[in-house]
Amino acid sequence: MSTPFPVYIKACEHGRYVDLAAVAKRHAKLTCAPRVHLIVVENLIRHAVISGRDRAALDVAIRDLLEGTGSHPFHPYRVLLQDASGVPALLDIAALRDAALRVGRDPETITPVCPVDLVVDHSIRAEKTGHGSDRYNLTIEYEENAERFGFLRWAEGAFDRLSVFPPGNGIVHQINLERLTSGVVAQNGWIFPETLVGADSHTPMANGLGVLGWGVGGIEATAVMLGHPVDLLLPPVVGLELRGKPRPGLMTMDIALALAKRLRDFGVVGSCLEVFGSGLEHLSVEERATIANMTPEYGSTATLFPLDDMALRYLAATGRSEAAALAGWFLSRMPLLDKANDVNRRYARTLSIDLGAIMPAVAGPSLPHQCNPISNGFSTTRGEQSDILSDGDVVMAAITSCTNTSNPRAMIAAGLLARNAVESGLSVSPRIKTSLSPGSRMVSAYLRRLDLLSPLEKLGFAISGFGCMTCVGNSGELPDNVAKEIRTRKVNVAAILSGNRNFQGRIHPLIRSSYLASPPLVIAYALAGRMDIDLGSEPLATGSHGPVRLADIWPSDSEIEDALKQAAASLSKPSAPVREEWDALPAATGACFPWPSESNYLVEPRFSSSENRGAVLEGARALLLLGDNVTTDHISPVGRIAADSPAGRMLTHLGIPESRFNTYGARRGNAPLMRLGTFANPNVPNRLAGDRPGNWTRHHPSGAFMPIPDAASLYAADETPLIIVAGKQYGIGSARDWAAKGTRELGIAAVLAESFERIHRANLALVGVLPLQWDRPIELAGDEIFHIETAASDLFPGMPLQLRIETPSGSKTVSVICRLDTLNEVALWRGGGFLAQALARDPAEVVRGRAGL
């Protein structure tokens, strides 16, 4: 090394490591620091040593970090992608390679410098359900997505550090938990805690195994892949104490939903959660992962569980004995990370939860934190009765999502309940579309071993595929008579699913109310056929020998535990990924991707190099006036493309039949179409739409109502910048970069909101859109003109700004805050965003080597 060996770096048989105890002797705050802060400090020190920073400068950096002064570079070890976010991210890197070639540089210098794992899980749809439907749906997935998959096949060969799990294997976070995560890494002469970021908001599922990671937008994931550190403000850490033992029959999803309600009320946006307490002993790693998976629903950045003996046993039991041994050895050298030190940790705040007080629950009808005990029942206003449908009736029931299918206890409970229901003579109404889409093939293996697939199939819950499916809105069509009844009578029907999100219109455009529950409760509500039922007292239905209540068929805890022991062999090392069809796909070769001349899936990205200069905001108009809880599903839907939408009309113009439209998620490699798909959700709460769907708006200069992209084009023709005005929790939901990219493509210069969700705020900054926050909003009509006369060159993080609002009757000035939170974000905003700046520089210099770490 070029600098003296720092006193807090030690050598061992595995290489070098940061001795946190030695660091704590020089920085006393570390002695009682949360694990999150210890891991961040370790990362800072290790990379500072690798880059040759002297000890004095490093000590200053550690002190500043612990005192919360400024932002600091954080280098995640690994990047996690799924296909919906991964394809556009890798397309951006492919386009940068072309840019390098155009200026005479070696394009292969533009390449991921850290391990990248991509799982294809977002494109499969539940078009068919029932026995054998998984094969049918996988075949359709390959047919419709051949161009995207061909690009990923090229990427596998072009990028050495990229590993792709093909379709039909499962969901990214579950595969990461069961196969990929190691807890501790030994590489290039160093041993250190594993860290990751993922271009999906549910990346914190890895926190259940003690790995610090969180969700980011695709652009930030691209930057990390190319060697840029995350610009990190040390997050406040909230201690989440779980105490007591769950009551008999309680599922982990019940705990997660209760936490969603409590933590949203408590307020944890921008914070990390760190879990401790006696209750941990009653939660398996898979159950911890279910709780951690719901992190974005809590509003937090991460939900870190300890890397403890239970986690080490899980690693060993799932075929990672070497990783378990290495992690155990490393933790023996890191007493500050040990669970025994939890009593000394100092958290910004602490919330204590008694697991024994939590009741079985369902959340809905449109937000994950709308949590209620199942004994309440969900009141619905019963309209005109029908032989087919009434308000509150269930028309879709799906055991779906890695949130719950990763949890063998929950899935076995569902299988046992299904067996008991079949033996009691119960069945599910044919009007209900039922499906089972596990997050890995391990699930089907142990359910088959226990002979529980058969009763699930008899109730309609046959495996329809291995992927996200209904959880992300890839739910396929409803039965024709059901869809017709909903459209004709405007019936408020319901979906029940074991997923993590239930935003209005997300699961299916005809279903206004969606509810989240554990897998056995999904089956219970499907058997009842309606949501306005008190499952604590009312019969589900009438069986062979009379009325059957939920308690009559609910499996006992001991029965579930016995089944878990029988399934142990199938829960060991996962089988090899299914790749035969994938490997048979034709794949281009070479350093640069051969862009197809005519494609409506893959269009070479064209990066705008426009910079933000002059005044911060000059003469902007409001394109949308929005309310609270605007989700990224509102901004950039992932589901089906409607024929009467701007994107649908574009595809029709290209001669593509509606049956081949596919989804917005599948077409994220087509920037022109994705611009048209921005705010395409008809449920956007836009007050400028009048009595029209929310994906319309009013173009105030003309007074005409029109689709949002058409209005944006008219404003662009007049060179009028645009602003969005919104309420609280703007951008809640998925970590989808096209929610920010599409905003930028519509010509929106700034978003003014009462509060932002973390990932979307960062995404806006990364694409060059200014996030502005105000605490005391004023009533707007939509015909105002907005000015901030401060020079863009004078902007700094958190700067208070004066927003002048011109109205037909005069002018008002209100105070707003610049929500560019770091100096790096300000610089990126001024330059028009990360990709624009990458293009402006020598493209071959985008990648910064990180010594393989």
Buried (B, 14 or more C-beta within 10 A) or exposed (E): EEBEEBEBBBEEEBEBBBBBBBBBEBBEBBBBBBBBBBBBBBBBBBBBBBBEBEBEEBBEBBEBBBEEEBBBBBBBBBBBBBBBBBBBBBBBBBBBBBBBBEEEBEBBBBBBBBBBBBBBBBBBBBBBBBEEBBEBBBEBBBEBBEBBBBBBBBBBEBBEBBBBBBBBBBBBBBBBBBBBBBBBBBBEEBBBBBBBBBBBBBBBBBBBBBBBBBBBBBBBBBBBBBBBBBBBBBBBBBBBBBBBBBBEBBBBBBBBBBBBBBBBEBEBBBBBBBBBBEBBEBBBBBBBBBBBBBBBBBBBBBBBBBBBEBBBEBBBBBBBEEBBBBBBBBBEBBEBBBBEBBEEBEBEEBBEBBBEEBBBBBBBBBBBBBBBBBEEBBEBEEBEEEEBBBBBBBBBBBBBBBBBBBBBBBBBBBBBBBBBBBEBEBBBBEBBBBBBBBBBBBBBBBBBBBEBBBBBBBBBBBBBBBBBBBBBBBBBBBBEEBBEBBEEBEBBBBBBBBBBBBBBBBBBBBBBBBBBBBBBBBBBBBBBBBBBBEBBEBBBBEBEEEEBBBEBBBBEBEBBEBBBEEBEEBBEEBEEBBBEBBEEEEBBEEBBBEBBEEBBBBBBBEBBEEBBEEEBBBEBBBBBBBBBBBBBBBBBBBBBBBEEBBBBBBBBEEEBEEEEBBBBBBBBBBBEBBBBBBBBBBBBBBBBBEEBBBBBBBBBEEEEBBBBBBBBBBBEEEEBBBBBBBBBBBBBBBBBBBBBBBBBBBBBBBBBBBBBBBBBBBBBBBBBBBBBBBEEBEEBEBBBBBBBEBEBEEBEBEBEBEBBBBEEEEEEEBEBBBBBBBEBBBBBBBBBBBBBBBBEEEBBEBBEEBBEB
